[in-house]
Amino acid sequence: MAIYSSSARYSLNESGQEAFRSPVGKSNYRMYTVVAGDTLESISARLFGTTERYWEIADLNPQIKFPLDISPGTVLRIPT
């Protein structure tokens, strides 16, 4: 289970305690332009086949302060 925070990303380790998860490597990415109706989860589902990788997109895009706060025309880095 992942917990989203604007300052750090955490996950629960095997014993159920919070553990810091390192950000995704920032050199391997492609660009994606947000269209109307997109959310990080919907972009993740479309590009990766699962909504669970939205946090990787958030990690590569520090300009996103809140995951639901993306506007059409915003250019995002998407992990490859």
A tleap script that builds the chain and sets N, CA, C and O, in Angstrom:
source leaprc.protein.ff14SB
mol = sequence {
  NMET ALA ILE TYR SER SER SER ALA ARG TYR
  SER LEU ASN GLU SER GLY GLN GLU ALA PHE
  ARG SER PRO VAL GLY LYS SER ASN TYR ARG
  MET TYR THR VAL VAL ALA GLY ASP THR LEU
  GLU SER ILE SER ALA ARG LEU PHE GLY THR
  THR GLU ARG TYR TRP GLU ILE ALA ASP LEU
  ASN PRO GLN ILE LYS PHE PRO LEU ASP ILE
  SER PRO GLY THR VAL LEU ARG ILE PRO CTHR
}
set mol.1.N position { 0.858 -1.180 0.000 }
set mol.1.CA position { 0.000 0.000 0.000 }
set mol.1.C position { 0.893 1.228 0.000 }
set mol.1.O position { 1.778 1.356 0.847 }
set mol.2.N position { 0.669 2.121 -0.935 }
set mol.2.CA position { 1.483 3.329 -1.017 }
set mol.2.C position { 0.707 4.513 -0.454 }
set mol.2.O position { -0.514 4.602 -0.589 }
set mol.3.N position { 1.429 5.400 0.167 }
set mol.3.CA position { 0.854 6.617 0.725 }
set mol.3.C position { 1.502 7.780 -0.006 }
set mol.3.O position { 2.729 7.881 -0.039 }
set mol.4.N position { 0.691 8.668 -0.597 }
set mol.4.CA position { 1.235 9.781 -1.359 }
set mol.4.C position { 1.418 10.985 -0.456 }
set mol.4.O position { 0.535 11.332 0.328 }
set mol.5.N position { 2.550 11.603 -0.574 }
set mol.5.CA position { 2.838 12.844 0.129 }
set mol.5.C position { 3.558 13.749 -0.842 }
set mol.5.O position { 4.386 13.272 -1.618 }
set mol.6.N position { 3.273 15.038 -0.829 }
set mol.6.CA position { 3.924 15.944 -1.770 }
set mol.6.C position { 5.415 16.069 -1.505 }
set mol.6.O position { 6.161 16.436 -2.413 }
set mol.7.N position { 5.871 15.779 -0.305 }
set mol.7.CA position { 7.285 15.940 0.008 }
set mol.7.C position { 8.068 14.634 -0.088 }
set mol.7.O position { 9.279 14.674 -0.303 }
set mol.8.N position { 7.427 13.487 0.062 }
set mol.8.CA position { 8.125 12.204 -0.011 }
set mol.8.C position { 7.118 11.107 -0.322 }
set mol.8.O position { 5.918 11.266 -0.095 }
set mol.9.N position { 7.611 10.013 -0.833 }
set mol.9.CA position { 6.753 8.868 -1.121 }
set mol.9.C position { 7.104 7.776 -0.122 }
set mol.9.O position { 8.279 7.498 0.117 }
set mol.10.N position { 6.085 7.160 0.457 }
set mol.10.CA position { 6.289 6.118 1.450 }
set mol.10.C position { 5.503 4.885 1.047 }
set mol.10.O position { 4.510 4.988 0.328 }
set mol.11.N position { 5.926 3.755 1.491 }
set mol.11.CA position { 5.184 2.523 1.315 }
set mol.11.C position { 5.288 1.734 2.608 }
set mol.11.O position { 6.119 2.035 3.464 }
set mol.12.N position { 4.446 0.734 2.743 }
set mol.12.CA position { 4.509 -0.112 3.924 }
set mol.12.C position { 5.427 -1.285 3.614 }
set mol.12.O position { 5.267 -1.947 2.589 }
set mol.13.N position { 6.388 -1.543 4.494 }
set mol.13.CA position { 7.276 -2.672 4.274 }
set mol.13.C position { 6.595 -3.956 4.734 }
set mol.13.O position { 5.436 -3.936 5.149 }
set mol.14.N position { 7.317 -5.071 4.660 }
set mol.14.CA position { 6.731 -6.371 4.978 }
set mol.14.C position { 6.190 -6.463 6.390 }
set mol.14.O position { 5.253 -7.222 6.638 }
set mol.15.N position { 6.752 -5.715 7.316 }
set mol.15.CA position { 6.273 -5.758 8.697 }
set mol.15.C position { 5.176 -4.730 8.973 }
set mol.15.O position { 4.729 -4.580 10.110 }
set mol.16.N position { 4.748 -4.027 7.926 }
set mol.16.CA position { 3.665 -3.064 8.080 }
set mol.16.C position { 4.103 -1.686 8.522 }
set mol.16.O position { 3.263 -0.843 8.840 }
set mol.17.N position { 5.409 -1.439 8.549 }
set mol.17.CA position { 5.918 -0.128 8.937 }
set mol.17.C position { 6.197 0.702 7.696 }
set mol.17.O position { 6.515 0.164 6.636 }
set mol.18.N position { 6.076 2.027 7.835 }
set mol.18.CA position { 6.360 2.909 6.711 }
set mol.18.C position { 7.845 2.881 6.375 }
set mol.18.O position { 8.698 2.866 7.261 }
set mol.19.N position { 8.132 2.875 5.090 }
set mol.19.CA position { 9.517 2.911 4.625 }
set mol.19.C position { 9.598 3.873 3.451 }
set mol.19.O position { 8.713 3.885 2.595 }
set mol.20.N position { 10.652 4.680 3.405 }
set mol.20.CA position { 10.815 5.614 2.304 }
set mol.20.C position { 11.119 4.852 1.029 }
set mol.20.O position { 11.947 3.941 1.025 }
set mol.21.N position { 10.449 5.224 -0.054 }
set mol.21.CA position { 10.688 4.615 -1.351 }
set mol.21.C position { 11.448 5.625 -2.195 }
set mol.21.O position { 11.000 6.761 -2.349 }
set mol.22.N position { 12.579 5.233 -2.738 }
set mol.22.CA position { 13.401 6.126 -3.552 }
set mol.22.C position { 12.657 6.544 -4.806 }
set mol.22.O position { 11.895 5.752 -5.359 }
set mol.23.N position { 12.863 7.781 -5.271 }
set mol.23.CA position { 12.250 8.228 -6.514 }
set mol.23.C position { 12.750 7.416 -7.694 }
set mol.23.O position { 13.840 6.844 -7.671 }
set mol.24.N position { 11.929 7.384 -8.710 }
set mol.24.CA position { 12.279 6.719 -9.962 }
set mol.24.C position { 13.465 7.446 -10.578 }
set mol.24.O position { 13.577 8.665 -10.447 }
set mol.25.N position { 14.351 6.718 -11.247 }
set mol.25.CA position { 15.461 7.361 -11.949 }
set mol.25.C position { 14.944 8.422 -12.909 }
set mol.25.O position { 13.970 8.185 -13.624 }
set mol.26.N position { 15.568 9.562 -12.935 }
set mol.26.CA position { 15.033 10.682 -13.687 }
set mol.26.C position { 15.561 10.781 -15.117 }
set mol.26.O position { 15.199 11.715 -15.833 }
set mol.27.N position { 16.401 9.852 -15.548 }
set mol.27.CA position { 16.968 9.978 -16.887 }
set mol.27.C position { 16.216 9.177 -17.937 }
set mol.27.O position { 16.371 9.456 -19.126 }
set mol.28.N position { 15.421 8.207 -17.559 }
set mol.28.CA position { 14.725 7.366 -18.517 }
set mol.28.C position { 13.245 7.716 -18.560 }
set mol.28.O position { 12.439 7.151 -17.822 }
set mol.29.N position { 12.899 8.653 -19.431 }
set mol.29.CA position { 11.505 9.058 -19.531 }
set mol.29.C position { 11.183 9.533 -20.947 }
set mol.29.O position { 12.069 9.844 -21.743 }
set mol.30.N position { 9.885 9.576 -21.228 }
set mol.30.CA position { 9.374 10.155 -22.469 }
set mol.30.C position { 8.409 11.262 -22.071 }
set mol.30.O position { 8.043 11.379 -20.901 }
set mol.31.N position { 8.006 12.056 -23.016 }
set mol.31.CA position { 7.115 13.174 -22.725 }
set mol.31.C position { 5.677 12.809 -23.110 }
set mol.31.O position { 5.446 12.064 -24.062 }
set mol.32.N position { 4.721 13.349 -22.353 }
set mol.32.CA position { 3.295 13.137 -22.607 }
set mol.32.C position { 2.574 14.450 -22.349 }
set mol.32.O position { 2.821 15.107 -21.338 }
set mol.33.N position { 1.685 14.835 -23.255 }
set mol.33.CA position { 0.891 16.049 -23.080 }
set mol.33.C position { -0.496 15.677 -22.588 }
set mol.33.O position { -1.204 14.901 -23.229 }
set mol.34.N position { -0.882 16.234 -21.446 }
set mol.34.CA position { -2.168 15.962 -20.817 }
set mol.34.C position { -3.309 16.475 -21.700 }
set mol.34.O position { -3.236 17.573 -22.251 }
set mol.35.N position { -4.365 15.659 -21.824 }
set mol.35.CA position { -5.571 16.059 -22.538 }
set mol.35.C position { -6.720 16.146 -21.536 }
set mol.35.O position { -6.610 15.644 -20.417 }
set mol.36.N position { -7.819 16.781 -21.934 }
set mol.36.CA position { -8.979 16.941 -21.054 }
set mol.36.C position { -9.429 15.583 -20.519 }
set mol.36.O position { -9.541 14.618 -21.275 }
set mol.37.N position { -9.683 15.515 -19.226 }
set mol.37.CA position { -10.157 14.299 -18.585 }
set mol.37.C position { -9.059 13.407 -18.035 }
set mol.37.O position { -9.347 12.447 -17.320 }
set mol.38.N position { -7.802 13.706 -18.356 }
set mol.38.CA position { -6.687 12.896 -17.841 }
set mol.38.C position { -6.498 13.085 -16.347 }
set mol.38.O position { -6.687 14.180 -15.819 }
set mol.39.N position { -6.125 12.013 -15.675 }
set mol.39.CA position { -5.630 12.039 -14.304 }
set mol.39.C position { -4.335 11.229 -14.320 }
set mol.39.O position { -4.067 10.516 -15.287 }
set mol.40.N position { -3.547 11.327 -13.286 }
set mol.40.CA position { -2.334 10.511 -13.251 }
set mol.40.C position { -2.677 9.028 -13.294 }
set mol.40.O position { -1.969 8.242 -13.922 }
set mol.41.N position { -3.748 8.649 -12.635 }
set mol.41.CA position { -4.162 7.250 -12.648 }
set mol.41.C position { -4.617 6.807 -14.027 }
set mol.41.O position { -4.286 5.700 -14.454 }
set mol.42.N position { -5.372 7.645 -14.739 }
set mol.42.CA position { -5.833 7.246 -16.070 }
set mol.42.C position { -4.670 7.182 -17.068 }
set mol.42.O position { -4.650 6.326 -17.953 }
set mol.43.N position { -3.717 8.082 -16.919 }
set mol.43.CA position { -2.521 8.045 -17.777 }
set mol.43.C position { -1.741 6.763 -17.488 }
set mol.43.O position { -1.301 6.080 -18.413 }
set mol.44.N position { -1.571 6.438 -16.210 }
set mol.44.CA position { -0.879 5.215 -15.806 }
set mol.44.C position { -1.585 3.987 -16.380 }
set mol.44.O position { -0.937 3.087 -16.914 }
set mol.45.N position { -2.897 3.953 -16.272 }
set mol.45.CA position { -3.666 2.810 -16.787 }
set mol.45.C position { -3.497 2.668 -18.301 }
set mol.45.O position { -3.318 1.562 -18.811 }
set mol.46.N position { -3.555 3.781 -19.006 }
set mol.46.CA position { -3.445 3.758 -20.466 }
set mol.46.C position { -2.051 3.329 -20.911 }
set mol.46.O position { -1.917 2.528 -21.836 }
set mol.47.N position { -1.022 3.846 -20.268 }
set mol.47.CA position { 0.340 3.601 -20.729 }
set mol.47.C position { 0.992 2.349 -20.137 }
set mol.47.O position { 1.858 1.743 -20.767 }
set mol.48.N position { 0.574 1.962 -18.924 }
set mol.48.CA position { 1.212 0.826 -18.252 }
set mol.48.C position { 0.266 -0.344 -17.994 }
set mol.48.O position { 0.705 -1.419 -17.586 }
set mol.49.N position { -1.027 -0.139 -18.229 }
set mol.49.CA position { -1.977 -1.217 -17.988 }
set mol.49.C position { -2.407 -1.356 -16.538 }
set mol.49.O position { -3.099 -2.311 -16.184 }
set mol.50.N position { -2.000 -0.409 -15.693 }
set mol.50.CA position { -2.391 -0.420 -14.281 }
set mol.50.C position { -2.404 1.017 -13.755 }
set mol.50.O position { -1.604 1.851 -14.181 }
set mol.51.N position { -3.310 1.291 -12.837 }
set mol.51.CA position { -3.357 2.624 -12.227 }
set mol.51.C position { -2.308 2.776 -11.139 }
set mol.51.O position { -2.025 3.896 -10.713 }
set mol.52.N position { -1.728 1.681 -10.684 }
set mol.52.CA position { -0.832 1.693 -9.530 }
set mol.52.C position { 0.510 2.361 -9.768 }
set mol.52.O position { 1.261 2.574 -8.816 }
set mol.53.N position { 0.836 2.701 -11.015 }
set mol.53.CA position { 2.136 3.326 -11.282 }
set mol.53.C position { 2.037 4.851 -11.376 }
set mol.53.O position { 2.981 5.507 -11.816 }
set mol.54.N position { 0.888 5.421 -10.960 }
set mol.54.CA position { 0.728 6.871 -11.019 }
set mol.54.C position { 1.808 7.591 -10.215 }
set mol.54.O position { 2.237 8.680 -10.598 }
set mol.55.N position { 2.252 7.001 -9.108 }
set mol.55.CA position { 3.262 7.642 -8.248 }
set mol.55.C position { 4.588 7.826 -8.978 }
set mol.55.O position { 5.324 8.769 -8.688 }
set mol.56.N position { 4.906 6.930 -9.931 }
set mol.56.CA position { 6.136 7.092 -10.708 }
set mol.56.C position { 6.058 8.348 -11.578 }
set mol.56.O position { 7.041 9.071 -11.742 }
set mol.57.N position { 4.868 8.587 -12.129 }
set mol.57.CA position { 4.663 9.802 -12.918 }
set mol.57.C position { 4.793 11.023 -12.014 }
set mol.57.O position { 5.442 12.003 -12.381 }
set mol.58.N position { 4.182 10.967 -10.838 }
set mol.58.CA position { 4.263 12.081 -9.884 }
set mol.58.C position { 5.712 12.348 -9.482 }
set mol.58.O position { 6.118 13.506 -9.379 }
set mol.59.N position { 6.495 11.293 -9.254 }
set mol.59.CA position { 7.896 11.453 -8.855 }
set mol.59.C position { 8.728 12.158 -9.922 }
set mol.59.O position { 9.638 12.921 -9.599 }
set mol.60.N position { 8.422 11.906 -11.175 }
set mol.60.CA position { 9.183 12.519 -12.264 }
set mol.60.C position { 8.744 13.946 -12.569 }
set mol.60.O position { 9.388 14.640 -13.356 }
set mol.61.N position { 7.652 14.386 -11.953 }
set mol.61.CA position { 7.078 15.697 -12.261 }
set mol.61.C position { 6.849 16.504 -10.990 }
set mol.61.O position { 5.723 16.588 -10.501 }
set mol.62.N position { 7.918 17.102 -10.451 }
set mol.62.CA position { 7.791 17.829 -9.190 }
set mol.62.C position { 6.871 19.049 -9.269 }
set mol.62.O position { 6.465 19.577 -8.234 }
set mol.63.N position { 6.538 19.499 -10.470 }
set mol.63.CA position { 5.617 20.628 -10.607 }
set mol.63.C position { 4.193 20.245 -10.209 }
set mol.63.O position { 3.352 21.121 -10.006 }
set mol.64.N position { 3.917 18.951 -10.095 }
set mol.64.CA position { 2.593 18.498 -9.674 }
set mol.64.C position { 2.556 18.504 -8.147 }
set mol.64.O position { 3.203 17.684 -7.496 }
set mol.65.N position { 1.809 19.415 -7.599 }
set mol.65.CA position { 1.709 19.533 -6.137 }
set mol.65.C position { 0.624 18.615 -5.581 }
set mol.65.O position { 0.708 18.183 -4.431 }
set mol.66.N position { -0.390 18.314 -6.383 }
set mol.66.CA position { -1.504 17.468 -5.990 }
set mol.66.C position { -1.853 16.614 -7.198 }
set mol.66.O position { -2.087 17.169 -8.272 }
set mol.67.N position { -1.898 15.285 -7.077 }
set mol.67.CA position { -2.071 14.404 -8.240 }
set mol.67.C position { -3.304 14.678 -9.096 }
set mol.67.O position { -3.300 14.368 -10.288 }
set mol.68.N position { -4.352 15.247 -8.518 }
set mol.68.CA position { -5.543 15.532 -9.310 }
set mol.68.C position { -5.467 16.889 -9.999 }
set mol.68.O position { -6.364 17.251 -10.761 }
set mol.69.N position { -4.414 17.633 -9.738 }
set mol.69.CA position { -4.279 19.000 -10.239 }
set mol.69.C position { -3.403 19.052 -11.490 }
set mol.69.O position { -2.323 19.643 -11.477 }
set mol.70.N position { -3.881 18.425 -12.574 }
set mol.70.CA position { -3.181 18.527 -13.843 }
set mol.70.C position { -4.159 19.093 -14.867 }
set mol.70.O position { -5.347 18.769 -14.851 }
set mol.71.N position { -3.653 19.929 -15.745 }
set mol.71.CA position { -4.492 20.631 -16.712 }
set mol.71.C position { -4.137 20.211 -18.126 }
set mol.71.O position { -2.985 19.874 -18.403 }
set mol.72.N position { -5.127 20.228 -19.034 }
set mol.72.CA position { -4.830 19.941 -20.434 }
set mol.72.C position { -3.708 20.850 -20.937 }
set mol.72.O position { -3.676 22.045 -20.642 }
set mol.73.N position { -2.803 20.269 -21.691 }
set mol.73.CA position { -1.669 21.019 -22.216 }
set mol.73.C position { -0.411 20.886 -21.371 }
set mol.73.O position { 0.682 21.205 -21.837 }
set mol.74.N position { -0.553 20.416 -20.128 }
set mol.74.CA position { 0.614 20.189 -19.275 }
set mol.74.C position { 1.458 19.070 -19.879 }
set mol.74.O position { 0.931 18.027 -20.264 }
set mol.75.N position { 2.761 19.291 -19.957 }
set mol.75.CA position { 3.654 18.262 -20.483 }
set mol.75.C position { 4.296 17.538 -19.305 }
set mol.75.O position { 4.917 18.156 -18.440 }
set mol.76.N position { 4.136 16.220 -19.287 }
set mol.76.CA position { 4.630 15.393 -18.196 }
set mol.76.C position { 5.756 14.488 -18.668 }
set mol.76.O position { 5.791 14.080 -19.829 }
set mol.77.N position { 6.668 14.179 -17.768 }
set mol.77.CA position { 7.655 13.128 -18.006 }
set mol.77.C position { 7.009 11.813 -17.595 }
set mol.77.O position { 6.400 11.716 -16.530 }
set mol.78.N position { 7.143 10.806 -18.445 }
set mol.78.CA position { 6.583 9.483 -18.192 }
set mol.78.C position { 7.740 8.484 -18.165 }
set mol.78.O position { 8.528 8.439 -19.109 }
set mol.79.N position { 7.858 7.677 -17.098 }
set mol.79.CA position { 8.958 6.709 -17.043 }
set mol.79.C position { 8.850 5.681 -18.169 }
set mol.79.O position { 7.758 5.283 -18.574 }
set mol.80.N position { 10.020 5.266 -18.658 }
set mol.80.CA position { 10.023 4.255 -19.732 }
set mol.80.C position { 10.270 2.885 -19.175 }
set mol.80.O position { 10.308 1.911 -19.926 }
savepdb mol mol.pdb
quit
